[in-house]
């Protein structure tokens, strides 16, 4: 699940501001490609890219429901997935835009099922393979975004081999805090 929290995905979360709401599944097949996302971004305002710079990111695991896991495991998971960090979004990374950021953020492990954006809001649902094989997670992300900040909630629901059913909710906030060092 770590592939869901990469700076590329953070860049994606920052890029979804605009006015009208657009559903990116242009062909209605239930699978949103990176190209369809790029077209949706362009439809709600053209060149919607994050501003390059240094970003402070706070991720907090707010809910863990793993009936088959011992409490100690849940506590370790909560502490390892709740963190604050800073990263530099270079002009080159920001310039990649929708298609490359989404592709990198998925790491080839996810299929986007729905994606709607507009008016500073984003709503996205994906189906992702669990690292190590054998399991699948449905991932929903929604929240408020601008070119310099985001406040998103991510819910992951599925099955992990040897753990059984899993549901986790994370809050994900980031803000541009200046120029890169």
C-alpha positions as CSV (number, residue, x, y, z in Angstrom):
1,X,0.0,0.0,0.0
2,X,3.0,2.3,0.3
3,X,2.7,3.1,-3.5
4,X,-0.4,5.1,-2.7
5,X,1.6,7.7,-0.7
6,X,4.3,8.7,-3.1
7,X,5.1,12.3,-4.0
8,X,3.8,11.6,-7.5
9,X,0.4,10.9,-5.9
10,X,0.7,14.0,-3.8
11,X,1.4,15.9,-7.0
12,X,-1.8,14.5,-8.4
13,X,-3.8,15.6,-5.4
14,X,-2.5,19.1,-5.8
15,X,-3.5,19.4,-9.4
16,X,-7.3,19.1,-9.4
17,X,-8.7,22.6,-9.1
18,X,-11.1,24.0,-11.5
19,X,-14.7,25.2,-12.0
20,X,-17.2,22.8,-13.5
21,X,-17.3,19.2,-12.4
22,X,-16.1,16.6,-15.0
23,X,-16.4,12.8,-14.9
24,X,-13.2,11.5,-16.5
25,X,-14.6,8.1,-17.7
26,X,-15.2,9.4,-21.2
27,X,-16.0,6.0,-22.8
28,X,-18.1,4.8,-19.8
29,X,-16.2,1.5,-19.4
30,X,-15.6,1.8,-15.7
31,X,-11.8,2.2,-16.1
32,X,-10.4,5.7,-16.2
33,X,-7.1,5.9,-18.1
34,X,-4.3,8.4,-17.4
35,X,-5.2,10.0,-20.8
36,X,-8.9,10.4,-19.8
37,X,-7.7,12.1,-16.5
38,X,-5.5,14.4,-18.5
39,X,-8.5,15.3,-20.8
40,X,-10.7,15.9,-17.7
41,X,-8.1,18.2,-16.2
42,X,-7.9,20.2,-19.4
43,X,-11.7,20.4,-19.6
44,X,-12.0,22.1,-16.3
45,X,-9.4,24.7,-16.8
46,X,-6.5,23.8,-19.0
47,X,-3.1,23.6,-17.5
48,X,-3.9,22.4,-14.0
49,X,-0.5,21.6,-12.5
50,X,0.9,22.0,-9.0
51,X,3.3,24.8,-8.2
52,X,6.8,23.6,-7.8
53,X,8.3,24.0,-4.3
54,X,8.7,22.5,-0.9
55,X,5.6,20.9,0.5
56,X,4.9,19.9,4.1
57,X,2.7,16.7,4.2
58,X,0.9,15.3,7.1
59,X,-0.6,11.8,6.9
60,X,-2.6,10.3,9.7
61,X,-4.1,6.9,9.9
62,X,-7.5,7.7,11.5
63,X,-9.2,4.3,11.3
64,X,-7.9,0.7,11.2
65,X,-10.4,-2.2,11.1
66,X,-8.5,-5.5,10.9
67,X,-10.6,-8.1,12.8
68,X,-7.9,-10.8,12.3
69,X,-4.9,-8.8,13.3
70,X,-3.5,-8.5,16.8
71,X,-3.7,-5.0,18.4
72,X,0.1,-4.7,18.5
73,X,0.2,-5.1,14.7
74,X,-2.5,-2.4,14.3
75,X,-0.6,0.0,16.6
76,X,2.6,-0.5,14.7
77,X,0.8,0.0,11.4
78,X,-0.9,3.2,12.7
79,X,2.4,4.7,13.9
80,X,4.3,3.8,10.7
81,X,1.6,5.2,8.4
82,X,1.0,8.4,10.4
83,X,3.8,10.8,9.6
84,X,4.8,14.3,8.8
85,X,7.4,14.9,6.1
86,X,8.6,17.5,3.6
87,X,9.5,16.9,0.0
88,X,10.5,19.0,-3.0
89,X,8.3,19.1,-6.0
90,X,10.7,20.1,-8.8
91,X,9.6,22.1,-11.8
92,X,10.3,18.9,-13.9
93,X,8.0,16.8,-11.7
94,X,5.2,19.5,-11.7
95,X,5.6,19.8,-15.5
96,X,4.9,16.1,-16.0
97,X,1.2,16.9,-15.4
98,X,-1.6,14.5,-15.1
99,X,-0.7,11.5,-17.2
100,X,2.8,10.8,-15.8
101,X,2.0,11.7,-12.2
102,X,-1.0,9.4,-12.2
103,X,1.0,6.6,-13.8
104,X,3.9,7.0,-11.4
105,X,1.5,7.3,-8.4
106,X,-0.2,4.0,-9.2
107,X,3.1,2.2,-9.8
108,X,1.3,-0.1,-12.2
109,X,-0.6,-1.6,-9.4
110,X,-4.0,0.2,-9.7
111,X,-6.8,0.7,-12.1
112,X,-8.8,3.9,-11.8
113,X,-12.5,3.1,-11.8
114,X,-13.9,6.6,-11.5
115,X,-12.6,10.1,-11.3
116,X,-14.5,13.3,-11.0
117,X,-13.1,16.8,-10.4
118,X,-14.1,20.4,-10.4
119,X,-14.6,23.4,-8.2
120,X,-11.6,22.6,-6.1
121,X,-12.8,19.1,-5.3
122,X,-11.7,15.7,-6.4
123,X,-13.3,12.3,-6.1
124,X,-11.4,9.2,-7.3
125,X,-11.9,5.5,-6.9
126,X,-9.3,2.8,-7.7
127,X,-8.8,-0.9,-7.4
128,X,-5.2,-1.8,-6.4
129,X,-3.3,-5.1,-6.1
130,X,-1.9,-5.6,-2.7
131,X,1.9,-5.7,-2.6
132,X,3.1,-9.3,-2.6
133,X,0.1,-10.6,-4.5
134,X,-3.1,-12.3,-3.6
135,X,-5.2,-9.4,-2.3
136,X,-7.0,-6.4,-3.6
137,X,-7.9,-3.0,-2.2
138,X,-10.6,-0.6,-3.2
139,X,-9.2,2.9,-2.7
140,X,-11.3,6.0,-2.6
141,X,-9.8,9.5,-2.4
142,X,-11.8,12.7,-2.0
143,X,-11.3,16.2,-0.7
144,X,-10.4,19.8,-1.5
145,X,-7.4,20.8,-3.6
146,X,-5.6,23.8,-5.0
147,X,-2.4,24.2,-6.9
148,X,-0.6,24.7,-3.5
149,X,-2.5,22.6,-1.0
150,X,-4.8,19.7,-0.4
151,X,-6.9,18.2,2.3
152,X,-7.9,14.7,1.3
153,X,-9.4,11.6,2.9
154,X,-8.3,8.2,1.6
155,X,-10.2,5.0,2.4
156,X,-8.8,1.6,1.6
157,X,-11.1,-1.4,1.9
158,X,-10.2,-5.0,0.9
159,X,-8.4,-8.2,1.8
160,X,-4.8,-8.7,2.6
161,X,-3.5,-12.3,2.5
162,X,-3.0,-13.8,6.0
163,X,-4.8,-10.8,7.5
164,X,-8.2,-11.1,5.9
165,X,-10.5,-8.1,5.6
166,X,-9.0,-4.7,6.1
167,X,-10.4,-1.2,6.2
168,X,-8.3,1.9,6.8
169,X,-8.9,5.6,6.6
170,X,-6.2,8.2,6.3
171,X,-6.3,12.0,6.3
172,X,-3.8,13.5,4.0
173,X,-3.0,17.2,4.2
174,X,-0.2,19.1,2.4
175,X,0.7,22.7,1.8
176,X,3.4,24.5,-0.1
177,X,5.7,26.0,2.4
178,X,8.3,27.7,0.2
179,X,10.9,27.1,-2.4
180,X,13.0,24.0,-2.6
181,X,16.4,24.2,-0.8
